[in-house]
Amino acid sequence: MAIMQGTSRLDDAAGRALTDAPAIADTAGISARLDRLPATRAVWKLVFLLSLGFFFELYDLLFTGYVAPGLVKSGILTSTTAGLFGTTGVASFIAALFCGLFIGTIACGFLADRYGRRAIFTYSLLWYVAANTVMAFQDTALWLNFWRFVSGIGIGVELVTIGTYMSELAPKHLRGRAFAVCQAIGFSAVPVVAFLSYLLVPHAPFGFDGWRWVALAGGVSACFVWYFRRNLPESPRWLASKGRFDEADAVLRRLEETVARQHGKPLPEPGPSDPIARKAGFADMWKPPYRTRTIMLIIFHIFQTVGFYGFANWVPTLLVKQGVTVTSSLLYTTVIGLAAPVGPLLGYWIADRFERKHVIVFMAGVNIVAGLLFSQASAAVMIVTLGVLLTLAGNIISFTYHTYQQELYPTAIRARAVGFVYSWSRLSAVFSSFVIAFVLKEAGVTGVFGFIAGAMLLVMLSIGLMGPRTLGRSLESISH
C-alpha cells in the first residue's frame, strides 16, 4: 500500500494531495495542503515572525514625519521649499525615501521571485538598517537625502517580500486575519517612534541631536536577523513554482507534523485546488485577467499614497502650521500614534468576513470626511479625535490592500507583479510630497486636505468599479 501511495499521481483537476505520500506529485497538492492547515500556534508563529520584521520596517519607514521638526530645528532642512522641487526642504527628505522605495519595488521586486522569500527577507532588512545608521551621522541635506534614498531601496524590497511571504504561508481561511495581525504588530512601531520622538527630538542627549537617536534606535532590528533566519521556512509555494518539490514537501511535512501535534487530532483532508503556475513573466501581467487588475492597482496606488502618507508624514508639520508648538505637536502625534495598531486589530474581526474591496472603499470615504474636518479643527480634543480616526481608517485600508494585491497574481510572478504596481505608490509619494509642500505654502492646511480628499475619491472609484472579489478563495483559484 505504501509503495502504491508513493508512486501514485494526483489528479490535476481535483488537485488533491495525499498527506502520507513520500513525494509531491503536483503543485496543486502544495496549495491544498497549506490551505487546510488549522490556525495553531505553529501557523501563528510564522505570522508573528514576519510581523516582527514588519515592525522594524515600519519604524524605519515612518519616522520620517516625526523627525522632520528636528531636522528643521537642527538647520539641515527647511519646513518649506524654495521652489516646487527644492532639495533642502522636508519634502526632499520624504521624496528621497520614496525614490528609494520606488527603485526597490519596481526594479528589485523580482529578487524574491528569483532567490526566494526567506533570503531576500533577511538581507533587505540588513541593507536598510545599515543605510539608516550611516544617515544618522550626516550634517548636510545632500548626504542626508542620499542615505535616506539608499535605505528606501532596502525597505521597498522588504515591503514586497513580506507581503508575498505572508500570503503564501497563511491558509486561505485566515489570510485576511494574518495580514491584520501583521499590520497591528507592525503599526505598533508608530506609537513607539512617536513617543521616542517626543522624548528625544526637542533635545540633544549627550550633545547628539535627538532625531539622530530616533534614527539609530531602528538598528536594533539587525540583532533579530539570526532569529528570523533560523525560524522562518522557505515558502513551499515558491519552491513548488521552481519545480523543487522534494524541498517543498520537506518544509510542509515539518509544518504539518507540528500543526497536527498542536491540533490534537488528524489534519483534515486537503480540498481541491488549482495548480501553482510554474512559469510566468512580466508580460503575463498585461494579459487577461491580470491586465485589468494591474491597471486598477496602478491607479489605486498613485492616489492611496496621497491619503496615507499625506497625513502620516506631514501631521507634525501641519500642526505646527496651525500654530501648535513643536513639542505639543509631537505630543499630539504620539497620542494619535497609539491608534495605529488599533486599526488592524479592529480589522481582525472583519478581515475574513467582508470583501476586501468593500472595506477599502468604505474606509476611503471615512478618510475624506475626517480629513476635511481635521483641517478646520483647533481644539486639542478635536485634533486628537480626528487624527485617531484618520489613523484607524488609513491603517485598515493598508492591511486590507496588502492582503488584496497579493491575492490577485500567481505565485511565479507575485513578488514581481506586486512590486511593479506597488512602485507607483512610491513614485506618487515622491511627487505628492512636493505638491503637498507647495499646497501647504499656497493654500494652507485646508488646501492640503482638499487635495487628499480628491485623491481618496479616485481610490474609491478604482477599487469599487474594477476590483474582483477574493474573500475565502485560494490564491490559485483567484489567479485563474
VOPAGU-2260 file (C-alpha; in pm, 1 decimal, decimal comma):
REM VOPAGU-2260
SITE   aa  ch    i         X         Y         Z
SITE  MET   A    0       0,0       0,0       0,0
SITE  ALA   A    1     281,0     240,4      90,0
SITE  ILE   A    2     451,9     166,1    -242,3
SITE  MET   A    3     129,0     228,8    -432,3
SITE  GLN   A    4      84,1     557,8    -249,9
SITE  GLY   A    5     441,8     656,5    -318,1
SITE  THR   A    6     402,9     601,1    -694,1
SITE  SER   A    7      51,5     736,0    -741,6
SITE  ARG   A    8     -10,2    1060,1    -925,1
SITE  LEU   A    9    -260,9    1314,9    -807,4
SITE  ASP   A   10    -538,6    1415,5   -1041,2
SITE  ASP   A   11    -460,2    1769,2   -1167,7
SITE  ALA   A   12    -823,0    1870,0   -1198,7
SITE  ALA   A   13    -913,3    1772,3    -845,2
SITE  GLY   A   14    -580,6    1890,1    -705,0
SITE  ARG   A   15    -595,2    1656,9    -404,7
SITE  ALA   A   16    -282,0    1575,1    -204,8
SITE  LEU   A   17    -222,7    1257,5      -6,8
SITE  THR   A   18     -65,9    1370,7     319,4
SITE  ASP   A   19     128,2    1047,2     370,6
SITE  ALA   A   20     275,6    1032,4      19,7
SITE  PRO   A   21     657,4    1039,7      26,2
SITE  ALA   A   22     678,8    1294,0    -257,6
SITE  ILE   A   23     473,3    1575,6    -407,5
SITE  ALA   A   24     310,9    1471,0    -734,6
SITE  ASP   A   25     189,1    1812,5    -845,0
SITE  THR   A   26     180,5    2173,7    -738,1
SITE  ALA   A   27    -191,9    2167,4    -662,9
SITE  GLY   A   28    -114,6    1937,4    -370,4
SITE  ILE   A   29     108,7    2202,3    -213,5
SITE  SER   A   30    -163,4    2464,7    -221,2
SITE  ALA   A   31    -432,5    2227,9     -91,3
SITE  ARG   A   32    -214,7    2106,2     196,2
SITE  LEU   A   33    -131,8    2461,5     303,4
SITE  ASP   A   34    -488,4    2587,2     284,4
SITE  ARG   A   35    -630,0    2307,9     505,0
SITE  LEU   A   36    -397,9    2384,1     799,1
SITE  PRO   A   37    -586,3    2491,8    1114,1
SITE  ALA   A   38    -483,5    2810,0    1296,7
SITE  THR   A   39    -249,2    2659,6    1557,7
SITE  ARG   A   40      48,6    2813,5    1740,1
SITE  ALA   A   41     284,7    2694,4    1466,7
SITE  VAL   A   42      94,2    2884,3    1198,5
SITE  TRP   A   43      61,9    3197,9    1410,9
SITE  LYS   A   44     432,5    3180,4    1496,7
SITE  LEU   A   45     516,2    3224,1    1128,6
SITE  VAL   A   46     278,7    3519,9    1114,6
SITE  PHE   A   47     441,8    3668,0    1425,6
SITE  LEU   A   48     795,3    3636,2    1287,6
SITE  LEU   A   49     701,3    3811,7     965,0
SITE  SER   A   50     512,0    4071,4    1168,0
SITE  LEU   A   51     817,5    4140,0    1382,5
SITE  GLY   A   52    1015,3    4209,2    1066,4
SITE  PHE   A   53     733,8    4438,4     953,5
SITE  PHE   A   54     752,9    4625,5    1286,7
SITE  PHE   A   55    1116,2    4721,7    1231,9
SITE  GLU   A   56    1049,1    4803,0     869,1
SITE  LEU   A   57     765,7    5041,2     954,9
SITE  TYR   A   58     973,6    5200,2    1228,4
SITE  ASP   A   59    1235,0    5296,2     970,7
SITE  LEU   A   60     973,8    5390,9     712,0
SITE  LEU   A   61     752,5    5607,0     931,3
SITE  PHE   A   62     996,6    5800,2    1147,4
SITE  THR   A   63    1022,3    6049,5     858,9
SITE  GLY   A   64     738,5    6273,6     972,5
SITE  TYR   A   65     830,7    6254,7    1339,5
SITE  VAL   A   66    1192,9    6360,0    1298,6
SITE  ALA   A   67    1111,8    6631,5    1041,9
SITE  PRO   A   68    1071,7    6908,8    1303,3
SITE  GLY   A   69    1408,7    6806,8    1449,6
SITE  LEU   A   70    1576,3    6821,2    1109,7
SITE  VAL   A   71    1436,7    7172,3    1062,5
SITE  LYS   A   72    1541,9    7274,8    1413,5
SITE  SER   A   73    1897,1    7149,5    1353,7
SITE  GLY   A   74    1922,4    7364,4    1040,8
SITE  ILE   A   75    1977,4    7074,9     798,5
SITE  LEU   A   76    1636,8    7113,1     628,2
SITE  THR   A   77    1367,1    7379,9     596,6
SITE  SER   A   78     994,2    7323,2     653,7
SITE  THR   A   79     901,1    7457,0     308,1
SITE  THR   A   80    1084,1    7452,4     -22,9
SITE  ALA   A   81    1230,3    7743,9    -215,9
SITE  GLY   A   82    1064,0    7613,9    -533,7
SITE  LEU   A   83     833,9    7327,7    -624,1
SITE  PHE   A   84    1123,8    7078,1    -631,0
SITE  GLY   A   85    1364,4    7233,9    -383,6
SITE  THR   A   86    1623,6    6993,2    -241,3
SITE  THR   A   87    1677,6    7142,2     105,1
SITE  GLY   A   88    1326,9    7114,6     249,6
SITE  VAL   A   89    1145,1    6841,3     439,8
SITE  ALA   A   90     976,4    6748,2     111,0
SITE  SER   A   91    1313,8    6647,6     -36,5
SITE  PHE   A   92    1380,6    6417,4     261,1
SITE  ILE   A   93    1042,1    6249,9     211,7
SITE  ALA   A   94    1097,4    6234,4    -164,8
SITE  ALA   A   95    1441,7    6073,1    -121,5
SITE  LEU   A   96    1284,6    5791,6      81,4
SITE  PHE   A   97    1014,8    5729,5    -175,8
SITE  CYS   A   98    1258,9    5744,1    -465,4
SITE  GLY   A   99    1442,8    5459,6    -294,3
SITE  LEU   A  100    1115,9    5277,8    -229,7
SITE  PHE   A  101    1026,7    5316,8    -597,7
SITE  ILE   A  102    1355,5    5164,0    -711,5
SITE  GLY   A  103    1331,1    4887,9    -450,1
SITE  THR   A  104     981,5    4786,5    -556,3
SITE  ILE   A  105     988,6    4829,5    -934,3
SITE  ALA   A  106    1345,5    4721,2   -1008,0
SITE  CYS   A  107    1418,4    4476,1    -727,5
SITE  GLY   A  108    1082,8    4308,0    -663,4
SITE  PHE   A  109    1193,8    4020,0    -887,9
SITE  LEU   A  110    1463,4    3923,3    -635,4
SITE  ALA   A  111    1215,9    3742,4    -408,2
SITE  ASP   A  112    1076,5    3555,4    -711,1
SITE  ARG   A  113    1424,1    3451,1    -820,4
SITE  TYR   A  114    1612,6    3384,8    -496,4
SITE  GLY   A  115    1331,8    3301,8    -255,8
SITE  ARG   A  116    1126,1    3481,1       5,5
SITE  ARG   A  117    1341,5    3381,8     304,9
SITE  ALA   A  118    1678,1    3506,5     177,4
SITE  ILE   A  119    1552,1    3841,0      47,5
SITE  PHE   A  120    1351,1    3900,0     366,8
SITE  THR   A  121    1665,2    3885,7     581,6
SITE  TYR   A  122    1916,4    4056,0     351,2
SITE  SER   A  123    1696,7    4352,6     263,2
SITE  LEU   A  124    1642,1    4411,1     635,4
SITE  LEU   A  125    2018,5    4429,6     691,7
SITE  TRP   A  126    2050,7    4665,4     393,9
SITE  TYR   A  127    1817,9    4937,2     520,3
SITE  VAL   A  128    1938,5    4913,9     880,7
SITE  ALA   A  129    2296,8    4978,0     767,4
SITE  ALA   A  130    2191,1    5269,0     544,1
SITE  ASN   A  131    1985,9    5440,4     816,0
SITE  THR   A  132    2273,0    5405,1    1060,7
SITE  VAL   A  133    2503,8    5592,1     822,4
SITE  MET   A  134    2230,8    5850,6     758,4
SITE  ALA   A  135    2208,1    5933,1    1129,8
SITE  PHE   A  136    2558,4    6084,3    1116,7
SITE  GLN   A  137    2503,0    6320,2     821,0
SITE  ASP   A  138    2508,5    6700,7     855,5
SITE  THR   A  139    2410,2    6818,7     508,1
SITE  ALA   A  140    2083,2    6792,3     316,1
SITE  LEU   A  141    2259,8    6626,5      19,9
SITE  TRP   A  142    2405,8    6331,5     212,4
SITE  LEU   A  143    2109,2    6303,2     444,8
SITE  ASN   A  144    1883,2    6259,2     143,0
SITE  PHE   A  145    2127,6    6026,3     -31,7
SITE  TRP   A  146    2141,5    5776,6     254,6
SITE  ARG   A  147    1765,8    5801,1     304,7
SITE  PHE   A  148    1735,1    5707,1     -63,3
SITE  VAL   A  149    1965,6    5406,5     -14,4
SITE  SER   A  150    1770,4    5286,0     288,4
SITE  GLY   A  151    1447,4    5328,1      90,3
SITE  ILE   A  152    1567,3    5072,0    -165,9
SITE  GLY   A  153    1602,3    4806,9     105,9
SITE  ILE   A  154    1268,9    4898,9     266,2
SITE  GLY   A  155    1096,0    4875,8     -72,9
SITE  VAL   A  156    1226,9    4525,0    -134,5
SITE  GLU   A  157    1129,4    4421,7     218,8
SITE  LEU   A  158     774,1    4555,9     185,1
SITE  VAL   A  159     706,9    4346,4    -123,6
SITE  THR   A  160     876,3    4036,7      17,3
SITE  ILE   A  161     689,3    4034,2     349,1
SITE  GLY   A  162     350,4    4063,2     180,4
SITE  THR   A  163     431,0    3788,4     -68,1
SITE  TYR   A  164     575,3    3564,4     204,2
SITE  MET   A  165     271,1    3614,8     428,4
SITE  SER   A  166      14,6    3544,9     156,3
SITE  GLU   A  167     185,1    3219,1      61,2
SITE  LEU   A  168     227,9    3081,0     413,0
SITE  ALA   A  169    -112,6    3174,4     557,8
SITE  PRO   A  170    -401,1    2930,8     487,1
SITE  LYS   A  171    -684,0    3086,2     287,2
SITE  HIS   A  172    -930,4    3080,0     578,4
SITE  LEU   A  173    -714,8    3315,2     788,2
SITE  ARG   A  174    -523,7    3509,8     523,2
SITE  GLY   A  175    -704,8    3835,4     600,0
SITE  ARG   A  176    -661,6    3792,7     976,0
SITE  ALA   A  177    -293,4    3708,6     931,0
SITE  PHE   A  178    -239,1    4037,4     748,5
SITE  ALA   A  179    -441,9    4218,3    1014,7
SITE  VAL   A  180    -220,0    4079,0    1292,3
SITE  CYS   A  181      92,6    4154,5    1089,2
SITE  GLN   A  182     -13,3    4514,2    1041,2
SITE  ALA   A  183    -121,5    4551,4    1404,6
SITE  ILE   A  184     222,3    4442,6    1522,3
SITE  GLY   A  185     391,6    4645,4    1250,8
SITE  PHE   A  186     197,2    4963,4    1319,5
SITE  SER   A  187     273,4    4940,4    1689,0
SITE  ALA   A  188     600,6    5091,6    1569,8
SITE  VAL   A  189     410,1    5418,5    1517,3
SITE  PRO   A  190     345,9    5499,5    1885,6
SITE  VAL   A  191     697,3    5376,1    1964,6
SITE  VAL   A  192     863,7    5609,9    1717,2
SITE  ALA   A  193     621,3    5890,2    1807,3
SITE  PHE   A  194     699,0    5858,7    2177,9
SITE  LEU   A  195    1073,5    5836,7    2120,3
SITE  SER   A  196    1049,1    6146,3    1900,2
SITE  TYR   A  197     852,9    6327,8    2169,3
SITE  LEU   A  198    1125,4    6244,4    2422,9
SITE  LEU   A  199    1428,7    6297,5    2201,8
SITE  VAL   A  200    1366,0    6527,0    1903,2
SITE  PRO   A  201    1330,8    6854,9    2100,1
SITE  HIS   A  202    1658,2    6777,5    2284,4
SITE  ALA   A  203    2015,5    6671,8    2218,9
SITE  PRO   A  204    2109,1    6391,2    2462,7
SITE  PHE   A  205    2487,4    6378,1    2514,9
SITE  GLY   A  206    2522,6    6657,4    2258,3
SITE  PHE   A  207    2380,7    6438,1    1980,8
SITE  ASP   A  208    2066,5    6568,1    1804,3
SITE  GLY   A  209    1754,1    6388,7    1916,8
SITE  TRP   A  210    1644,0    6298,2    1564,0
SITE  ARG   A  211    1970,6    6105,3    1521,3
SITE  TRP   A  212    1890,6    5890,5    1827,2
SITE  VAL   A  213    1548,8    5812,8    1681,0
SITE  ALA   A  214    1705,5    5700,7    1352,5
SITE  LEU   A  215    1969,4    5488,1    1527,3
SITE  ALA   A  216    1713,2    5314,7    1750,0
SITE  GLY   A  217    1575,8    5125,8    1449,6
SITE  GLY   A  218    1909,0    4948,9    1410,5
SITE  VAL   A  219    1817,4    4708,3    1690,4
SITE  SER   A  220    1632,4    4505,8    1425,8
SITE  ALA   A  221    1968,6    4379,2    1299,9
SITE  CYS   A  222    2000,5    4179,9    1622,5
SITE  PHE   A  223    1691,5    3978,6    1528,8
SITE  VAL   A  224    1808,8    3872,6    1182,4
SITE  TRP   A  225    1955,9    3544,7    1305,3
SITE  TYR   A  226    1626,7    3463,9    1480,3
SITE  PHE   A  227    1422,4    3527,5    1166,3
SITE  ARG   A  228    1663,9    3327,1     954,2
SITE  ARG   A  229    1657,8    3025,0    1183,3
SITE  ASN   A  230    1281,2    3005,6    1238,8
SITE  LEU   A  231    1128,2    3102,1     904,3
SITE  PRO   A  232    1095,1    2827,2     640,4
SITE  GLU   A  233    1105,3    2897,6     270,9
SITE  SER   A  234     765,6    2932,5     105,6
SITE  PRO   A  235     651,1    2587,7     -15,3
SITE  ARG   A  236     451,0    2756,8    -290,0
SITE  TRP   A  237     765,2    2931,2    -416,8
SITE  LEU   A  238     964,3    2606,5    -403,2
SITE  ALA   A  239     691,8    2428,6    -598,5
SITE  SER   A  240     681,8    2706,4    -858,4
SITE  LYS   A  241    1054,2    2639,9    -914,2
SITE  GLY   A  242     999,2    2264,6    -950,2
SITE  ARG   A  243    1172,3    2190,9    -617,5
SITE  PHE   A  244     902,1    1950,5    -499,6
SITE  ASP   A  245    1113,9    1748,0    -257,2
SITE  GLU   A  246    1212,9    2062,4     -67,1
SITE  ALA   A  247     856,2    2191,2     -68,9
SITE  ASP   A  248     735,6    1855,4      61,7
SITE  ALA   A  249    1000,6    1851,7     336,9
SITE  VAL   A  250     906,3    2202,9     454,4
SITE  LEU   A  251     537,4    2118,2     452,5
SITE  ARG   A  252     583,7    1786,7     632,4
SITE  ARG   A  253     765,6    1954,2     919,6
SITE  LEU   A  254     493,6    2217,0     944,6
SITE  GLU   A  255     215,0    1958,8     920,1
SITE  GLU   A  256     367,6    1743,7    1191,9
SITE  THR   A  257     391,3    2040,5    1429,4
SITE  VAL   A  258      41,3    2163,0    1346,3
SITE  ALA   A  259    -110,9    1813,7    1387,1
SITE  ARG   A  260      58,4    1772,1    1725,9
SITE  GLN   A  261     -74,0    2107,1    1847,2
SITE  HIS   A  262    -416,1    2047,0    1691,7
SITE  GLY   A  263    -450,9    1720,9    1886,6
SITE  LYS   A  264    -619,2    1528,6    1606,3
SITE  PRO   A  265    -552,8    1431,2    1244,2
SITE  LEU   A  266    -545,4    1715,9     995,3
SITE  PRO   A  267    -845,1    1748,0     763,2
SITE  GLU   A  268    -809,6    1609,1     413,9
SITE  PRO   A  269    -682,6    1863,0     159,7
SITE  GLY   A  270    -954,4    2009,9     -55,0
SITE  PRO   A  271    -944,9    2073,4    -429,3
SITE  SER   A  272    -709,0    2340,3    -553,9
SITE  ASP   A  273    -581,8    2477,1    -880,6
SITE  PRO   A  274    -215,3    2409,1    -957,9
SITE  ILE   A  275      51,0    2669,2    -881,0
SITE  ALA   A  276     169,1    2837,2   -1200,1
SITE  ARG   A  277     529,8    2736,0   -1262,4
SITE  LYS   A  278     615,6    2973,7   -1545,3
SITE  ALA   A  279     508,5    3332,8   -1586,0
SITE  GLY   A  280     676,3    3658,4   -1678,7
SITE  PHE   A  281     628,1    4033,1   -1678,3
SITE  ALA   A  282     420,7    4016,5   -1996,5
SITE  ASP   A  283     159,8    3799,7   -1821,2
SITE  MET   A  284      63,0    4099,8   -1606,7
SITE  TRP   A  285     -82,8    4256,7   -1920,3
SITE  LYS   A  286    -293,3    3958,8   -2027,7
SITE  PRO   A  287    -646,0    3875,6   -1904,0
SITE  PRO   A  288    -742,5    3851,9   -1623,3
SITE  TYR   A  289    -437,7    4034,3   -1485,8
SITE  ARG   A  290    -443,6    4336,1   -1718,0
SITE  THR   A  291    -749,5    4493,1   -1555,6
SITE  ARG   A  292    -611,2    4417,3   -1208,8
SITE  THR   A  293    -277,5    4575,6   -1295,1
SITE  ILE   A  294    -437,4    4894,4   -1428,4
SITE  MET   A  295    -667,9    4911,3   -1125,1
SITE  LEU   A  296    -383,0    4873,6    -877,0
SITE  ILE   A  297    -166,8    5132,3   -1054,6
SITE  ILE   A  298    -448,6    5389,5   -1028,2
SITE  PHE   A  299    -516,4    5286,4    -668,9
SITE  HIS   A  300    -154,9    5315,4    -558,8
SITE  ILE   A  301     -96,1    5650,9    -724,1
SITE  PHE   A  302    -373,0    5804,1    -514,5
SITE  GLN   A  303    -385,9    5599,9    -191,7
SITE  THR   A  304     -35,4    5720,9    -109,9
SITE  VAL   A  305    -154,4    6080,7    -109,4
SITE  GLY   A  306    -406,3    5998,8     162,3
SITE  PHE   A  307    -193,2    5770,7     377,2
SITE  TYR   A  308     146,1    5940,5     371,0
SITE  GLY   A  309      -3,3    6284,4     318,2
SITE  PHE   A  310    -128,4    6256,2     674,8
SITE  ALA   A  311     128,9    6023,3     837,4
SITE  ASN   A  312     438,1    6206,8     712,9
SITE  TRP   A  313     302,8    6559,8     741,2
SITE  VAL   A  314      86,9    6568,1    1054,2
SITE  PRO   A  315     352,8    6717,7    1288,5
SITE  THR   A  316     437,5    6984,6    1029,9
SITE  LEU   A  317      69,0    7052,2     957,7
SITE  LEU   A  318       2,1    7102,0    1328,1
SITE  VAL   A  319     293,8    7342,8    1358,9
SITE  LYS   A  320     149,1    7537,2    1064,1
SITE  GLN   A  321    -180,2    7558,2    1255,6
SITE  GLY   A  322       2,6    7734,0    1538,2
SITE  VAL   A  323      82,7    7433,1    1759,7
SITE  THR   A  324     433,9    7427,8    1909,5
SITE  VAL   A  325     683,9    7159,1    1805,9
SITE  THR   A  326     668,6    6993,9    2148,1
SITE  SER   A  327     287,7    6998,5    2158,8
SITE  SER   A  328     258,1    6872,0    1800,9
SITE  LEU   A  329     480,1    6575,6    1887,1
SITE  LEU   A  330     271,1    6508,7    2197,9
SITE  TYR   A  331     -47,9    6512,3    1989,8
SITE  THR   A  332     101,6    6284,9    1727,7
SITE  THR   A  333     220,8    6046,2    1999,7
SITE  VAL   A  334    -137,6    6012,8    2123,7
SITE  ILE   A  335    -264,5    5978,4    1766,1
SITE  GLY   A  336       8,0    5721,7    1700,8
SITE  LEU   A  337    -129,5    5497,7    1976,4
SITE  ALA   A  338    -423,0    5428,0    1744,8
SITE  ALA   A  339    -201,3    5294,8    1465,0
SITE  PRO   A  340    -205,1    4925,8    1569,3
SITE  VAL   A  341    -570,8    4950,6    1677,3
SITE  GLY   A  342    -690,2    4984,9    1316,1
SITE  PRO   A  343    -563,9    4642,0    1207,8
SITE  LEU   A  344    -679,4    4490,1    1538,0
SITE  LEU   A  345   -1030,3    4616,6    1467,4
SITE  GLY   A  346    -983,5    4487,8    1116,7
SITE  TYR   A  347    -906,0    4140,6    1255,7
SITE  TRP   A  348   -1278,9    4097,3    1319,7
SITE  ILE   A  349   -1381,0    4198,3     967,7
SITE  ALA   A  350   -1080,7    4073,9     765,5
SITE  ASP   A  351   -1228,4    3738,6     661,7
SITE  ARG   A  352   -1594,5    3841,8     687,4
SITE  PHE   A  353   -1626,7    4122,4     434,4
SITE  GLU   A  354   -1493,2    4159,2      82,3
SITE  ARG   A  355   -1156,6    4338,6      79,1
SITE  LYS   A  356   -1267,5    4584,2    -192,7
SITE  HIS   A  357   -1572,4    4693,1       7,3
SITE  VAL   A  358   -1363,3    4760,7     317,7
SITE  ILE   A  359   -1118,1    4973,6     117,0
SITE  VAL   A  360   -1395,8    5181,1     -41,8
SITE  PHE   A  361   -1575,3    5245,4     287,9
SITE  MET   A  362   -1260,6    5343,7     478,8
SITE  ALA   A  363   -1151,1    5576,1     197,3
SITE  GLY   A  364   -1482,3    5756,8     246,0
SITE  VAL   A  365   -1415,4    5785,1     619,5
SITE  ASN   A  366   -1072,1    5929,6     537,1
SITE  ILE   A  367   -1226,9    6202,6     322,1
SITE  VAL   A  368   -1476,3    6316,0     586,4
SITE  ALA   A  369   -1231,4    6302,8     880,4
SITE  GLY   A  370    -957,8    6480,2     684,0
SITE  LEU   A  371   -1174,7    6774,0     583,6
SITE  LEU   A  372   -1291,0    6813,4     943,8
SITE  PHE   A  373    -930,7    6786,6    1071,7
SITE  SER   A  374    -829,1    7080,5     852,9
SITE  GLN   A  375   -1074,9    7301,5    1042,6
SITE  ALA   A  376   -1001,8    7172,4    1393,9
SITE  SER   A  377    -825,6    7387,8    1652,4
SITE  ALA   A  378    -915,8    7235,8    1990,5
SITE  ALA   A  379    -678,1    6969,2    2120,9
SITE  VAL   A  380    -954,1    6712,4    2178,5
SITE  MET   A  381   -1089,0    6751,9    1824,6
SITE  ILE   A  382    -739,5    6739,0    1670,9
SITE  VAL   A  383    -657,8    6414,4    1851,7
SITE  THR   A  384   -1001,9    6258,0    1789,1
SITE  LEU   A  385    -997,0    6324,4    1415,7
SITE  GLY   A  386    -629,7    6229,3    1397,2
SITE  VAL   A  387    -713,1    5894,4    1557,2
SITE  LEU   A  388    -999,8    5840,7    1313,0
SITE  LEU   A  389    -774,1    5919,0    1015,6
SITE  THR   A  390    -511,9    5679,6    1151,0
SITE  LEU   A  391    -765,2    5399,7    1202,5
SITE  ALA   A  392    -911,5    5440,4     854,2
SITE  GLY   A  393    -570,3    5462,0     688,5
SITE  ASN   A  394    -434,2    5154,9     861,7
SITE  ILE   A  395    -742,8    4944,3     793,3
SITE  ILE   A  396    -704,1    5037,0     425,8
SITE  SER   A  397    -335,6    4946,7     449,0
SITE  PHE   A  398    -369,3    4594,0     586,3
SITE  THR   A  399    -665,3    4526,5     354,4
SITE  TYR   A  400    -490,9    4625,0      32,8
SITE  HIS   A  401    -172,4    4445,6     133,8
SITE  THR   A  402    -381,6    4129,7     154,0
SITE  TYR   A  403    -580,8    4213,0    -157,8
SITE  GLN   A  404    -298,6    4286,8    -400,3
SITE  GLN   A  405    -111,6    3968,2    -307,1
SITE  GLU   A  406    -421,6    3763,8    -393,0
SITE  LEU   A  407    -451,2    3895,1    -748,5
SITE  TYR   A  408    -137,8    3741,5    -907,2
SITE  PRO   A  409       7,1    3388,5    -944,8
SITE  THR   A  410     296,1    3262,9    -730,5
SITE  ALA   A  411     551,0    3268,0   -1012,8
SITE  ILE   A  412     525,8    3646,6   -1053,2
SITE  ARG   A  413     359,7    3752,1    -727,8
SITE  ALA   A  414     653,0    3949,8    -584,3
SITE  ARG   A  415     746,0    4099,4    -921,1
SITE  ALA   A  416     389,2    4199,3   -1010,8
SITE  VAL   A  417     306,0    4340,0    -668,7
SITE  GLY   A  418     639,7    4519,9    -667,1
SITE  PHE   A  419     557,0    4678,0   -1002,4
SITE  VAL   A  420     208,4    4804,1    -911,7
SITE  TYR   A  421     321,3    4898,3    -560,0
SITE  SER   A  422     609,5    5102,3    -703,2
SITE  TRP   A  423     358,6    5351,9    -842,7
SITE  SER   A  424     267,7    5446,7    -487,1
SITE  ARG   A  425     633,4    5525,7    -423,0
SITE  LEU   A  426     660,6    5732,8    -739,2
SITE  SER   A  427     340,4    5910,6    -641,8
SITE  ALA   A  428     477,9    5983,8    -295,3
SITE  VAL   A  429     788,9    6142,6    -445,1
SITE  PHE   A  430     584,7    6399,6    -633,2
SITE  SER   A  431     295,4    6432,2    -389,3
SITE  SER   A  432     536,4    6528,6    -109,0
SITE  PHE   A  433     647,2    6827,8    -318,1
SITE  VAL   A  434     288,2    6904,5    -419,0
SITE  ILE   A  435     172,4    6893,4     -55,6
SITE  ALA   A  436     456,5    7125,5      44,7
SITE  PHE   A  437     355,2    7362,8    -236,2
SITE  VAL   A  438     -17,4    7344,3    -148,4
SITE  LEU   A  439      63,5    7396,2     220,0
SITE  LYS   A  440     254,4    7711,0     133,0
SITE  GLU   A  441      -9,2    7847,6    -104,5
SITE  ALA   A  442    -341,4    7723,5      38,8
SITE  GLY   A  443    -263,5    7619,6     396,3
SITE  VAL   A  444    -380,1    7310,0     582,2
SITE  THR   A  445    -731,4    7328,0     433,6
SITE  GLY   A  446    -587,1    7311,0      82,6
SITE  VAL   A  447    -376,7    7007,0     175,0
SITE  PHE   A  448    -676,8    6809,5     297,5
SITE  GLY   A  449    -882,0    6915,8      -5,1
SITE  PHE   A  450    -606,8    6768,7    -222,8
SITE  ILE   A  451    -607,5    6447,7     -13,8
SITE  ALA   A  452    -988,7    6418,7     -37,2
SITE  GLY   A  453    -977,6    6429,2    -416,8
SITE  ALA   A  454    -714,5    6153,8    -422,0
SITE  MET   A  455    -917,4    5928,3    -190,9
SITE  LEU   A  456   -1226,2    5971,7    -410,7
SITE  LEU   A  457   -1027,4    5823,9    -701,3
SITE  VAL   A  458    -923,7    5536,9    -471,9
SITE  MET   A  459   -1290,5    5459,8    -408,1
SITE  LEU   A  460   -1376,8    5465,0    -779,5
SITE  SER   A  461   -1085,0    5246,7    -896,9
SITE  ILE   A  462   -1131,8    4968,7    -641,2
SITE  GLY   A  463   -1509,5    4988,0    -632,0
SITE  LEU   A  464   -1556,5    4965,8   -1009,8
SITE  MET   A  465   -1264,8    4743,6   -1117,8
SITE  GLY   A  466   -1175,0    4522,6    -820,4
SITE  PRO   A  467   -1258,7    4146,4    -824,9
SITE  ARG   A  468   -1391,9    3956,1    -523,4
SITE  THR   A  469   -1139,4    3737,5    -337,7
SITE  LEU   A  470   -1287,1    3650,4       1,2
SITE  GLY   A  471   -1244,3    3286,2     105,7
SITE  ARG   A  472   -1084,0    3174,5    -222,2
SITE  SER   A  473    -748,7    3000,8    -263,3
SITE  LEU   A  474    -465,5    3202,0    -416,7
SITE  GLU   A  475    -460,1    2968,4    -713,9
SITE  SER   A  476    -834,4    2993,3    -788,2
SITE  ILE   A  477    -814,5    3374,7    -781,1
SITE  SER   A  478    -521,9    3361,3   -1023,7
SITE  HIS   A  479    -713,8    3158,6   -1282,6
